[in-house]
Amino acid sequence: MGLSKTTLVVLVTLQCLFSCAYLVAAQGSWALLNNNAGISSMHTAVTHMNTVIMLDRTNTGPSAIKLPNGRCRNQPVERISKVDCYVHSVMFNPGNNQVRPLYVYTDTWCSSGQFFDNGRMVQTRGDFEGNRKIRTLQPCGVGDNCDWIELGENLATGRWYSSNQLLPSDNNLYPFVYLLPNGDLFVFTNRNFVQLNWNSSKVVRGYPQILENPRNYPSAGSAVMLPLTWQTGFGFAQIMVCGGAAAGASNARNANAPASFSCGTIVASSGNPVWAMQNMPIRRVMGDMINLPTGDILIINGAQNGYQGWGKANNPALNPVNYNPVTKQFQIYAKTNIPRMYHSTANLLSDGRVLLAESNTHQFYTYNGQYPTDLRVEAFSPPYLGAGFNGVRPAIQGYPNRIKYKQVFVVNFAVGQRVGAVEVNMNSAPYLKTMLPTKAGNGWSVQVTAVPENTIAPPTYYLLFVVQNGIPSKGVWIKQNN
């Protein structure tokens, strides 16, 4: 995956002949989208309507934007502001970079959420009065007024720092949870891993401990499942875990302890799994890992020293790093000038950019000091979005809005020049079986086969990309049905 050697050689030659512009493009580029989104987003989620839900906790005191029309939140058990007229959640529009206030009633600090099969965000738990709450938001288009709805029914058990996973049909500090191709769950806390059968609620087996440091809160590593591929029958499931605080850093309250360089990859579907360890070029704690449309992994945000918590880290990791799972190579990308450490987020947008939101290393909104509360929203454009690739960038022209498992369907696309391989994927799910493109009128047509079952891609909305020679199209939202 990634940029072909041929493309790189040609472009580097052009750089030497004409300018240094390609060097910048090869490292990616940054753009500030909104200088003040009103809140510092602790949780960010991109909806199938191409809008972005941003959510902070409610016990921060005043944010930087008030609820409209004089509305206030009257919450008698709130610990900070029992009458609160400030916004703690917004809907961000990447089309015009503006925000719309949303209303959330109970505290969402260290809660978790998941999109259900109908595209609805179901957001659960939180702190104090929000500990057992269930909140939903059905995404809407730009100009509509969808908002949070808090259900009257509570969860049976309150949880904090929990995780949510969409299933086919945890009381821990943000465990990493992934759905394996056999339908079981891969659950990871600190250095320990298990395979859990969620139907029987039984641990099927344990995995070897990852080497070196712990990886969950407050050590705050990051993790991702590498793309499943049709060539392996979607059965080869690899989990990659990177970074985290040094062992003992939080117990010693050492905000200067160097974070971890190490990444570990394990084949969770193997009968004899072992950890393959590598070092990143930049050490990182509180990072985020993003599946890119190319199959590469972007490692972004975080700090190089310290651990997770208010004022517990320093030396921000300003450079994103790309990881190619095929070559197993890292590449350092262009740096931002905005530190994004505790309570910052990263999300892939449908146009291939990565959206970065906020950072707050303080208990309340604090706009002075070394790392003030940051309300800015920016976007990182990976190298594949460079203008030099526009001639070989596919543009999807026709596709089904909904597909069923094992369905064979057609995607039509236009492209200035056909070169190299074409693949179709549902980010951040599998690479689909893709036949060779054929000419169709002024464009091209490619036959694609959907995944075989719901343990590979549970029913919900996915971004569909056409990738030619490592250069992705803009994504379109497609609904995977049973």
C-alpha positions, 0 to 999 in steps of 0.5 A: 500500500502507499505511494508507488516507487515509480510515482515517487521517482517521477515526482522527486525528479520533478521536484529537483527540476522545478521546485521544492514543493513536492518535499512539502507535499510528501510530508503532508500539510496542515490547515486551521479550520476553526479558531474557536469551536467553543468547546474542547472536544473530549470525544469526536465522531464523524457521522454518515451525514458528513457532520462531526459530533464534538463532546466535552464533559459538563463539569468544566464550568463555562465553555467559550460559547453559550447555549442559544436563545437564553437556554440553560441547563438546570442540573441540581446534582451537577458539582460545578454549575447547577445552572449552566448556560454554556455549551458542552457539545457542538456539531461541526460542519467540515464543509464550512468549518462552523459549529452548531451548539448541542445540548447535553444534560448529564456529565459525559466525562470519560464516557464512550459511544458507538454508532449503531446500524441505523447510524445513530450515535449511542453514547453511554456512561460518564462521571457522577450523575452521568455514570449510568446514563444513555444518550442518543443522537440521530445524525442529520444534514447541515441545516437541520436541528438534531440534538442529544436525547437522554433516555429515561432508562439507565444502565444497570451498572455505572461505568467510567473509562469504559469502551463500546464495541458494535457487535454482529447481531468492562469495567476498566480504564478504556480497554482496547476492544476489537471484534475478531473475524470469528465473532469473539472480542479481543480485549486489551488492558495495560499489558494483558490481552484476552479473547472474550466470547461475548455470547457466553461471557467467558474468556476463551483464551489469554494472549502473551503479555506485551513487552515493556510498558503498560498501555492503558490509562493513565499510561495512554498508549493507542491501538488499531486493528490493521485492515482485513483483506479478502486475500486472506479470507478476512481471517488474518486479524492483526492488532497494533499497539503503540506508545504509552507512558513509561512504566511507573511514571504515573505512580511516581508522578513523573511528568518528565518521564520519556514516553515509549517508542515501542509498537507491538503487533500481534496476530490475534487470530493465530493459534500461536500468537507472539508479539512483533516489536518495533520502535517508532521514530518518535516516542509518544503517549496519548497518541491516536491511531487512524486507519487511512484509506490507503491501508496505512496507519497514521499515528498522531497527537500526544506528548513525548514525556509524562502520562495522562492527566491534568498537567501530567505531560509535556514536550508535545509530539507535533509530528504525525508518523505514518506506518505502512503495514506491508513494508513495516516502515515508519515515515515522519510527516510535517509537524503542526504548531498546535500541541494536542495532548490530554483530551484531544481527538483525531478522525478521518473525514470522507475527503481523506483529511484527518480532523484534529480537535482541541486539547485541554490539560487542565481541570477547567478551561484555562487560557494561560500557561504553558499548555492552555486549553485549546479550542482550535480545529485543524486538518492534516492532509496526508501526502496522498492529497497532494495536488500532484496526484490529482490526475491519478485520483479516482472520483466515484460516480456511481455506487449502491447506497446499501449492500448485503453480505456477499453481494457482488456490486459495481462501483463506477469511477472517473480518473484522469489517467489509469495507472497501477492497481485499483482497490476498494475498501470500507474504512476502517473495515476490510479491503473488498474483493476487487476485480480489474477495472473495465472501461465504461463510457468515459469512465471506469467500472469495477466489480466488487464483492461485499464481505461474507458476514457480520463478524467482519463488518457489523451492519452500519455505515462505512466510508467506501473509497476507490484507491488507485496506485495508493491514491484514494478517491473521496469517500462515500457513505455506504450502508452495510445491511444483513 
